[in-house]
Amino acid sequence: MSIGAEDRGIIQRYLVHQSLQRYGEPVEFFHFLSNETFMSDVTRTIFLEGGDEQLELQQYRLRVIDGEDDADAVATCESAVASIGSAPTNELVLDDPAVSRVHATIDVDATGYRLTDRDSKNGIFIGGLRVREVYLDDQTEFKLGNTTVRFELTDEVTEVHFSGRDRFGDLLGKSREMREIFAIMERVAPTDATVLIEGESGTGKELAAEAIHSHSDRSDGPLIVLDCSAIPADLIESELFGHVKGAFTGATGSRTGAFEAARGGTLFLDELGELSSELQPKLLRALEKGQVKPVGSNQTIDTDVRIIAATNRNLLHEVREGNFREDLYYRFAVIRVQLPPLRDRPEDIPVLVEHFLSAANERTGRDDIDVAYKTMEKLKRHRWPGNVRELKNFIDRAVLLTQGDNIETRFLTPSEPASKNAPGAIEDSALPLVDTALDENIPFKDAKNRLVEEFEKEYWSRLLERTSGNVSKAARIAGVHRKSVEYILKKLDLTREDLGID
């Protein structure tokens, strides 16, 4: 029996409605029909040699049809996973204080387009009913916070490839997100195409650049790394293009720039988003002409480099804000690779833990330290603001400090801020993993709400104490709107007296 798209949509809506009516709260919704019977009309999975997969999908748009600051905003999505939220790294960015940083995701599989609530603070509503997970039909409208979004299928078809391998270079992962990235890098590495790698701090952007270089035809050449955020603004031009003796005060000799040093190899520009607006047109000119001019020189030097850049910012968002040149962005974004945060791919944590644990055991001369099931589950639930780098540091620390044969989550300690854009942030790892305050004698919903409230009080108390009660500064550090902070404080009934602030 074959089910048409219209009939399938009616069945989906009916089942979701019945489930919500029966249980009166958000429920997870899955299809239990076979793939042959319920195969989507807009997606098709093809299994290739070597374990690779190819997913053919119809592109779609996410259109804001009702929202305070985002009316008429549109995002066109053509990858297997897209996210929606207030953080600038999302495909659809919403300036709505009632929307979480990553509020929801849409991922594509053989069945269709699955909208999932990412444990948001205000949920997702369709037709007045709150949903946790549901497959979308064309023209479906859903509400996040105070914003209504319409899901619209287009006529364009995209092929998404997934590698059959769980690593590329030193990058590891078996999740669909990482295998899609591996497939992209496997195809791009042998070319000279410019690659832009985006992702939070600690997600492995430099490892990705190293892997692309090592799998390229330039692997015998140098890989030169230039961190744009670590060099003073008045020196970065010299670092990039070089300078001649006497070009400026202190230039006692000539210096070879990064472009020239990387000849025949790869130039990796890390933290590209920190590049000053004054230098951006000079870099654009160098990329377009394939030539650089050292500071203080009248002579140009031909370049022969492959460019890879990385940033923890969403450069397209920076373009819209006027902080980054649009023409320079498109010179870099020939191929975009967006590394997902670790919290969005918990299925990769066991693979990473096993890898880091094996290396830590070898360094310490031990082979008996393991991870208990309960500990692994806690690690999978942890938010990892420092991402893979934080996980590695935790494993190294736990192996050194444990006196038994199992690592424990009590060795989680404060680590780096979640983003260079939010210095001094309170990390999840700085707060205890709650497992002793559980009361199994009360309903699950009440127990969960109690733990969430305790966490929120602890988080905001610490952050506001650090900022001496400055709500605006606390909001900037936390990455949320000031109005949201005021709402939270009112909800928690936290006052300046409670926080010990004069």
C-alpha positions as CSV (number, residue, x, y, z in Angstrom):
1,M,0.0,0.0,0.0
2,S,1.3,3.5,-0.8
3,I,0.4,6.6,1.2
4,G,0.3,10.0,-0.5
5,A,1.9,13.1,0.9
6,E,-1.5,14.7,1.7
7,D,-2.8,11.5,3.4
8,R,0.4,11.1,5.3
9,G,0.2,14.7,6.7
10,I,-3.4,14.1,7.9
11,I,-2.3,10.8,9.6
12,Q,0.7,12.6,11.3
13,R,-1.4,15.5,12.6
14,Y,-4.1,13.1,13.9
15,L,-1.6,10.9,15.7
16,V,0.2,13.8,17.3
17,H,-3.1,15.4,18.3
18,Q,-4.4,12.2,19.9
19,S,-1.1,11.6,21.7
20,L,-1.1,15.1,23.2
21,Q,-4.8,14.9,24.1
22,R,-4.2,11.6,25.9
23,Y,-1.2,12.5,27.9
24,G,-1.7,16.3,28.3
25,E,2.0,17.1,28.0
26,P,4.8,17.0,25.4
27,V,5.4,13.5,24.0
28,E,7.9,12.1,21.6
29,F,6.4,11.1,18.3
30,F,7.8,8.4,16.1
31,H,6.7,6.6,13.0
32,F,6.1,2.9,13.4
33,L,5.4,2.1,9.8
34,S,8.0,0.4,7.6
35,N,10.3,2.5,5.4
36,E,8.8,0.8,2.3
37,T,5.3,1.7,3.2
38,F,6.1,5.2,4.6
39,M,9.0,6.3,2.5
40,S,8.9,10.1,2.1
41,D,8.1,11.7,-1.2
42,V,10.8,14.3,-0.7
43,T,13.7,12.3,0.7
44,R,15.5,9.2,-0.6
45,T,18.5,7.4,1.0
46,I,21.0,5.6,-1.3
47,F,23.6,3.3,0.2
48,L,27.0,3.5,-1.6
49,E,30.1,1.4,-1.5
50,G,32.3,1.6,1.6
51,G,29.4,2.3,3.9
52,D,28.8,5.8,2.5
53,E,25.3,7.1,2.2
54,Q,23.6,9.6,0.0
55,L,20.5,11.4,1.0
56,E,18.5,13.2,-1.7
57,L,16.3,15.9,-0.2
58,Q,14.2,18.8,-1.2
59,Q,15.5,22.1,0.0
60,Y,13.2,24.1,2.3
61,R,12.8,27.6,3.7
62,L,12.1,28.7,7.2
63,R,10.0,31.9,7.0
64,V,9.1,34.1,10.0
65,I,5.5,35.1,9.5
66,D,4.9,36.7,12.9
67,G,7.5,38.1,15.3
68,E,8.4,41.3,17.0
69,D,11.9,41.9,15.4
70,D,12.1,39.1,12.8
71,A,9.1,39.6,10.5
72,D,9.8,38.4,7.0
73,A,13.1,36.8,8.0
74,V,13.9,33.8,5.8
75,A,16.5,31.1,5.9
76,T,17.0,28.6,3.1
77,C,18.3,25.2,4.3
78,E,20.0,22.5,2.2
79,S,21.9,20.4,4.8
80,A,20.7,17.4,6.8
81,V,20.5,19.4,10.0
82,A,19.5,23.0,10.6
83,S,19.0,24.8,13.9
84,I,16.7,27.7,15.1
85,G,17.4,30.0,18.0
86,S,18.7,33.3,19.2
87,A,22.4,32.4,18.9
88,P,24.1,33.8,15.8
89,T,25.4,30.3,14.8
90,N,21.8,29.1,13.9
91,E,20.6,28.8,10.4
92,L,17.5,30.8,11.4
93,V,18.4,33.5,14.0
94,L,15.6,34.9,16.0
95,D,15.8,38.1,18.1
96,D,13.2,37.0,20.5
97,P,13.9,37.0,24.3
98,A,11.5,34.1,24.7
99,V,13.6,31.9,22.3
100,S,16.5,29.8,23.6
101,R,19.9,30.0,22.1
102,V,19.4,26.7,20.3
103,H,15.6,26.3,20.5
104,A,15.0,23.6,17.9
105,T,16.6,21.6,15.1
106,I,15.3,20.2,11.9
107,D,17.0,17.1,10.7
108,V,16.3,15.1,7.5
109,D,16.1,11.3,7.3
110,A,14.4,8.8,5.0
111,T,11.0,9.6,6.5
112,G,11.1,13.4,6.1
113,Y,11.8,16.6,8.0
114,R,11.8,16.1,11.8
115,L,11.4,19.2,14.1
116,T,12.8,18.6,17.6
117,D,12.7,20.7,20.7
118,R,16.2,21.0,22.1
119,D,15.1,21.3,25.7
120,S,14.0,24.9,25.1
121,K,12.7,27.1,27.9
122,N,9.3,27.8,26.3
123,G,8.8,24.9,23.9
124,I,7.3,24.5,20.4
125,F,3.7,24.8,19.6
126,I,1.7,23.6,16.6
127,G,-2.0,24.5,16.4
128,G,-1.9,25.4,20.1
129,L,-0.5,22.0,21.1
130,R,3.0,21.7,22.5
131,V,5.2,19.2,20.7
132,R,8.6,17.7,21.4
133,E,9.3,15.9,18.1
134,V,7.2,15.9,14.9
135,Y,7.7,15.5,11.2
136,L,6.8,18.6,9.2
137,D,4.6,18.9,6.1
138,D,4.9,21.7,3.5
139,Q,3.4,25.0,4.9
140,T,3.3,23.7,8.5
141,E,3.5,26.7,10.9
142,F,5.0,26.4,14.4
143,K,5.6,28.8,17.2
144,L,8.7,29.3,19.2
145,G,8.5,31.9,22.0
146,N,6.7,34.9,20.5
147,T,7.7,34.0,16.9
148,T,5.7,32.0,14.4
149,V,7.7,30.2,11.6
150,R,6.4,28.6,8.4
151,F,8.1,25.5,6.9
152,E,8.1,25.7,3.1
153,L,9.4,23.2,0.7
154,T,11.1,24.4,-2.5
155,D,11.6,22.9,-5.9
156,E,15.3,22.5,-5.5
157,V,16.8,19.1,-4.7
158,T,20.1,18.7,-2.8
159,E,22.3,15.6,-2.4
160,V,23.7,15.2,1.1
161,H,26.5,12.7,1.5
162,F,27.5,10.8,4.7
163,S,30.9,9.2,5.1
164,G,30.9,5.6,6.1
165,R,33.9,6.3,8.3
166,D,33.9,7.6,11.9
167,R,37.0,9.8,11.6
168,F,38.8,12.1,9.3
169,G,42.3,12.9,10.4
170,D,42.2,13.4,14.1
171,L,38.5,14.3,14.1
172,L,36.2,11.6,15.5
173,G,32.5,11.0,15.4
174,K,29.9,8.6,14.2
175,S,26.9,11.0,14.4
176,R,25.1,12.0,11.1
177,E,26.4,15.6,11.7
178,M,30.0,14.5,11.8
179,R,29.7,11.9,9.0
180,E,28.2,14.6,6.7
181,I,31.2,16.9,7.6
182,F,33.7,14.0,6.9
183,A,32.1,13.4,3.5
184,I,32.4,17.1,2.6
185,M,36.1,17.2,3.7
186,E,36.9,14.0,1.9
187,R,35.7,15.5,-1.4
188,V,37.2,19.0,-0.8
189,A,40.6,18.1,0.6
190,P,42.3,17.1,-2.7
191,T,41.2,20.4,-4.4
192,D,42.6,23.9,-3.8
193,A,39.1,25.3,-2.8
194,T,39.1,27.8,0.0
195,V,37.4,26.4,3.1
196,L,35.7,28.3,5.9
197,I,35.3,26.3,9.2
198,E,32.8,27.7,11.7
199,G,32.1,26.4,15.2
200,E,32.4,27.2,18.9
201,S,35.7,27.2,20.7
202,G,36.9,23.7,21.4
203,T,35.0,21.9,18.5
204,G,38.1,21.1,16.6
205,K,38.5,23.7,13.9
206,E,42.3,23.5,13.8
207,L,42.1,19.7,13.7
208,A,39.8,20.0,10.7
209,A,42.2,22.4,9.0
210,E,45.1,20.0,9.6
211,A,43.1,17.1,8.3
212,I,42.2,18.9,5.1
213,H,45.8,19.8,4.6
214,S,47.1,16.3,5.3
215,H,44.7,14.8,2.8
216,S,45.5,17.4,0.1
217,D,48.0,17.4,-2.8
218,R,49.8,20.1,-0.8
219,S,50.5,17.8,2.2
220,D,54.2,17.9,1.5
221,G,54.2,21.7,1.8
222,P,54.0,23.8,5.0
223,L,50.9,24.4,7.0
224,I,51.2,27.9,8.4
225,V,48.8,28.9,11.2
226,L,48.0,32.6,11.9
227,D,45.7,33.4,14.8
228,C,44.1,36.7,13.9
229,S,42.9,37.2,17.5
230,A,46.4,36.8,19.0
231,I,48.2,39.5,17.0
232,P,48.0,43.3,17.8
233,A,46.0,45.1,15.1
234,D,49.0,47.3,14.1
235,L,51.2,44.2,13.5
236,I,48.8,41.8,11.7
237,E,49.4,43.3,8.2
238,S,53.1,42.6,8.7
239,E,52.4,39.1,9.9
240,L,50.3,38.4,6.8
241,F,52.2,40.1,4.1
242,G,55.7,40.6,5.6
243,H,57.7,43.9,5.8
244,V,60.9,45.4,4.7
245,K,63.6,46.9,6.8
246,G,62.7,50.4,8.1
247,A,59.0,50.0,7.1
248,F,58.0,51.2,10.6
249,T,59.5,51.9,14.0
250,G,61.2,48.7,15.2
251,A,61.5,47.1,11.8
252,T,65.2,46.5,12.1
253,G,65.1,43.8,9.4
254,S,62.9,42.4,6.7
255,R,60.3,39.7,7.6
256,T,58.6,37.0,5.5
257,G,54.9,37.1,5.8
258,A,52.5,34.2,6.3
259,F,51.5,34.1,2.6
260,E,55.0,33.8,1.5
261,A,56.0,31.3,4.2
262,A,53.1,29.1,3.2
263,R,54.2,28.9,-0.5
264,G,53.3,25.5,-1.9
265,G,51.3,24.6,1.2
266,T,48.3,25.8,3.2
267,L,47.7,29.1,5.1
268,F,45.3,28.6,8.0
269,L,43.8,31.9,9.2
270,D,42.3,31.1,12.6
271,E,39.7,33.4,14.2
272,L,39.1,35.2,10.9
273,G,36.1,37.1,12.5
274,E,38.6,39.1,14.6
275,L,40.2,40.7,11.5
276,S,40.0,44.5,11.6
277,S,37.8,46.3,9.1
278,E,40.9,48.3,8.0
279,L,42.8,45.1,6.9
280,Q,39.8,43.3,5.3
281,P,40.1,45.1,1.9
282,K,43.8,44.5,1.8
283,L,43.3,40.8,2.4
284,L,40.5,40.7,-0.3
285,R,42.9,42.3,-2.8
286,A,45.6,39.7,-2.0
287,L,43.1,36.8,-2.5
288,E,41.8,38.2,-5.8
289,K,45.1,39.0,-7.3
290,G,47.1,36.2,-5.9
291,Q,49.8,38.7,-4.9
292,V,50.9,40.4,-1.7
293,K,52.9,43.5,-1.1
294,P,55.1,43.6,2.0
295,V,54.7,46.6,4.3
296,G,57.0,49.4,3.1
297,S,57.8,47.7,-0.2
298,N,56.8,48.7,-3.7
299,Q,57.3,45.2,-5.0
300,T,54.5,42.5,-5.2
301,I,55.1,38.9,-4.5
302,D,53.1,36.1,-6.3
303,T,51.5,33.7,-3.9
304,D,50.9,29.9,-4.2
305,V,48.8,28.9,-1.2
306,R,45.6,27.2,-0.3
307,I,43.5,29.2,2.2
308,I,41.6,27.7,5.1
309,A,40.0,30.0,7.6
310,A,38.1,29.4,10.9
311,T,36.0,31.4,13.2
312,N,33.8,31.0,16.3
313,R,31.5,33.6,14.9
314,N,28.7,33.3,12.3
315,L,30.4,35.4,9.6
316,L,27.2,35.7,7.6
317,H,25.6,37.3,10.6
318,E,28.6,39.6,11.0
319,V,28.1,40.6,7.4
320,R,24.5,41.5,8.1
321,E,25.6,43.5,11.1
322,G,28.2,45.4,9.0
323,N,31.2,44.0,10.9
324,F,32.6,41.9,8.0
325,R,32.8,42.7,4.3
326,E,30.3,40.8,2.2
327,D,32.7,40.4,-0.8
328,L,35.5,39.0,1.5
329,Y,33.0,36.6,3.1
330,Y,32.1,35.1,-0.2
331,R,35.8,34.7,-1.1
332,F,36.3,32.6,2.0
333,A,32.9,30.8,2.0
334,V,33.5,28.8,-1.1
335,I,33.1,25.7,1.0
336,R,31.6,26.1,4.5
337,V,32.1,23.5,7.2
338,Q,30.2,24.1,10.4
339,L,31.4,21.9,13.3
340,P,28.5,21.2,15.7
341,P,28.9,21.7,19.5
342,L,29.4,18.5,21.5
343,R,26.1,19.0,23.3
344,D,24.3,18.5,20.0
345,R,25.9,15.2,19.3
346,P,25.9,13.2,22.5
347,E,26.1,9.9,20.5
348,D,29.7,10.9,19.8
349,I,30.7,11.2,23.4
350,P,31.4,7.4,24.0
351,V,33.7,7.3,20.9
352,L,35.6,10.4,22.1
353,V,35.8,9.2,25.7
354,E,37.2,5.8,24.6
355,H,39.8,7.6,22.4
356,F,40.9,10.1,25.1
357,L,40.9,7.4,27.8
358,S,43.1,5.1,25.8
359,A,45.6,7.9,25.3
360,A,45.5,9.0,28.9
361,N,46.0,5.4,30.2
362,E,49.0,5.1,27.9
363,R,50.6,8.4,29.1
364,T,50.1,7.4,32.8
365,G,51.3,3.8,32.3
366,R,47.9,2.4,33.2
367,D,45.4,0.2,31.4
368,D,42.8,-0.5,34.0
369,I,40.8,2.8,34.2
370,D,37.4,2.6,32.7
371,V,34.1,4.5,32.6
372,A,31.0,3.1,34.4
373,Y,27.6,3.2,32.6
374,K,26.1,5.8,34.9
375,T,29.1,8.0,34.5
376,M,28.9,7.8,30.7
377,E,25.2,8.7,30.8
378,K,26.1,11.8,32.9
379,L,28.8,12.8,30.5
380,K,26.3,12.5,27.6
381,R,23.8,14.8,29.5
382,H,26.5,17.3,30.4
383,R,26.4,20.6,28.3
384,W,30.2,20.8,27.6
385,P,30.6,24.5,27.1
386,G,34.2,23.9,26.2
387,N,33.2,21.2,23.8
388,V,35.7,18.4,22.8
389,R,38.6,20.3,24.3
390,E,36.8,20.3,27.7
391,L,36.0,16.6,27.4
392,K,39.6,15.8,26.7
393,N,40.8,17.9,29.7
394,F,38.2,16.2,31.9
395,I,39.4,12.7,30.9
396,D,43.1,13.6,31.5
397,R,42.3,15.1,34.9
398,A,40.1,12.3,36.0
399,V,42.7,9.6,35.1
400,L,45.3,11.4,37.1
401,L,43.1,12.0,40.1
402,T,41.1,8.8,40.4
403,Q,42.2,6.3,43.0
404,G,40.0,3.5,41.7
405,D,39.6,1.9,38.4
406,N,36.7,4.2,37.2
407,I,36.7,7.9,36.4
408,E,34.0,10.0,38.1
409,T,32.1,13.1,37.2
410,R,33.1,14.8,40.4
411,F,36.4,15.6,38.6
412,L,34.5,18.0,36.4
413,T,35.9,21.5,37.3
414,P,35.6,25.0,35.8
415,S,37.1,25.3,32.4
416,E,37.3,27.8,29.6
417,P,34.4,30.1,28.7
418,A,32.0,28.7,26.1
419,S,32.8,31.4,23.6
420,K,35.4,34.1,23.1
421,N,32.4,36.4,22.5
422,A,31.3,35.8,26.1
423,P,34.4,36.2,28.3
424,G,34.0,35.2,31.9
425,A,30.8,33.2,31.3
426,I,29.6,30.8,34.0
427,E,30.2,27.3,32.5
428,D,28.0,24.3,33.2
429,S,31.0,22.5,34.3
430,A,31.5,25.0,37.1
431,L,28.2,24.0,38.5
432,P,27.7,20.6,40.2
433,L,26.0,17.7,38.3
434,V,23.0,17.2,40.5
435,D,22.4,13.6,41.4
436,T,22.0,13.6,45.1
437,A,19.0,16.0,45.3
438,L,16.6,13.7,43.5
439,D,13.4,12.7,45.3
440,E,11.9,9.7,43.6
441,N,8.8,10.0,45.9
442,I,7.4,12.9,43.9
443,P,6.2,13.0,40.3
444,F,8.8,13.2,37.6
445,K,7.6,16.6,36.4
446,D,7.8,18.1,39.8
447,A,11.2,16.7,40.5
448,K,12.5,18.0,37.2
449,N,11.1,21.5,37.8
450,R,12.7,21.5,41.2
451,L,16.1,20.7,39.9
452,V,15.9,23.2,37.1
453,E,14.9,25.9,39.5
454,E,17.8,25.1,41.8
455,F,20.2,25.2,38.9
456,E,18.8,28.6,37.7
457,K,19.1,30.1,41.1
458,E,22.7,28.9,41.5
459,Y,23.7,30.1,38.0
460,W,22.2,33.6,38.2
461,S,23.2,34.1,41.8
462,R,26.9,33.4,40.9
463,L,26.8,35.5,37.7
464,L,25.1,38.5,39.2
465,E,27.5,38.4,42.2
466,R,30.4,38.4,39.7
467,T,28.9,41.4,37.9
468,S,28.0,43.3,41.1
469,G,24.3,43.1,40.2
470,N,24.8,44.6,36.7
471,V,21.9,42.9,34.9
472,S,23.0,44.1,31.4
473,K,26.5,42.8,31.9
474,A,25.2,39.5,33.2
475,A,22.9,39.2,30.2
476,R,25.8,39.8,27.8
477,I,28.0,37.2,29.5
478,A,25.1,34.6,29.5
479,G,24.3,35.4,25.9
480,V,20.6,36.2,26.5
481,H,18.5,39.3,26.4
482,R,18.3,41.6,29.3
483,K,14.5,41.3,29.4
484,S,14.9,37.5,29.7
485,V,17.2,38.0,32.7
486,E,14.7,40.3,34.4
487,Y,11.9,37.8,33.8
488,I,14.0,34.9,35.2
489,L,15.0,37.0,38.3
490,K,11.3,37.8,38.9
491,K,10.3,34.2,38.4
492,L,12.9,33.0,40.9
493,D,12.2,35.9,43.3
494,L,15.9,36.8,43.5
495,T,16.5,40.3,44.9
496,R,19.7,42.3,45.5
497,E,19.4,41.5,49.2
498,D,19.2,37.8,48.4
499,L,22.4,38.1,46.4
500,G,24.2,40.1,49.0
501,I,24.7,43.1,46.7
502,D,24.7,46.6,48.2
